[in-house]
Amino acid sequence: MRFDPGNLTRHRNRGDHDPDIDRLLVLGGTVAGAFFLASLAPPPLAWAIFGGLLQWAALGSLLAAALLREPVWAPQVTLWDQAAALLLLALAIDLALDPQAVADQLAALQQAGVAAP
């Protein structure tokens, strides 16, 4: 099976091609991209930024699903499912964060003049 970006909005299964694979690859690429961008931040802030980026990505998936009028209850993976997975991962990350460590890191960066107030 190969990745077909043109198949992201068409929900037809042609031959042995599985459209769910395309959606899951896009989901994995989104998570990997958010993780890469978050890894550029200081370690205590990286997880908070990662969770925030995943929330924005989920919002983008929700908007795309609404604009493309995808059915919510479909037999294949849709943008609604992608948004739910991104929000679930973001929630798990936010629940695992230590808010005091993030606040301490932000305070240290503000005192060093690195972060805006």
Buried (B, 14 or more C-beta within 10 A) or exposed (E): EEEBEEBBEEBEEEEEEBBBBBBBBBBEEBBEEBBEEBEEBEEBBBBBBBBBBBBEBBEBBBEBBEEEEBEEEEEBBBBBBBBBBBBEBBBEBBEEBEEEBBEEBBEEBEEEEEBEE
